Amino acid sequence: MGNMYWVAYRCWKEYEKFIRVFDFSDETFKDICFCPPSYGDNSHLSCFNGDSLSLLQQDAASRKIEVWVSSKLGDGDVSFSKYFSLSGLDLPALRVHATAARPVYCFVKPKSVIVWCVEVEGKGTDKACSCCTLYEIDEDGVKSKKVTERNYVRDYSRAFVCGYAYVPSMIPLPWVRD
């Protein structure tokens, strides 16, 4: 929709988690909706079908994953509904530490996501390393796993710096010269 969206937090009277947008057309910030109930800070936002948002959430303790999808943006009130969820011991930790980059994900087919995240191999050994790992996950569990990069420095937060994806628009932005 040509805007930027992210998960925001407000801690006034109660802890609130909501979706915030920066609308480039009038250069303003707006709150568009509350997030579904979540597992702390493990909520990751992405686009869905070009006119909706998706929210991937993971419980750090059980590793349960939930994927939520919003109603269409721009149609008035925005709300989320659960798209799919899965649980099991074979699920990866999509964010190994608060300083690690947030996972990046996208949908490849219905109820299936590709997730790129930081993982630690050989934890607690001399050969420990951080890895950028690509997972294909659907409602039946992990379908495939591929390590795309290894970093033998024992600081997994440096595996990759930015966990964001940008999908370019075919609509050009106006160029303004000073």
Buried (B, 14 or more C-beta within 10 A) or exposed (E): BEEEBEBBEEEEEEEEBEBBBEBEEEEEEEEBBEBBEBBEBBBBBBBBEEEBBBBBBBBBEEBBBBBBBBBBBEEEEBEBEEBBEBEEEEBBBBBBEEEBBBBBBBBEEEEBBBBBBBBBBEEEEEEEBBBBBBBBBBEEEBEEEEEEBEBEEEEBBBBBEEBEEEEEEEEEEEEEEE
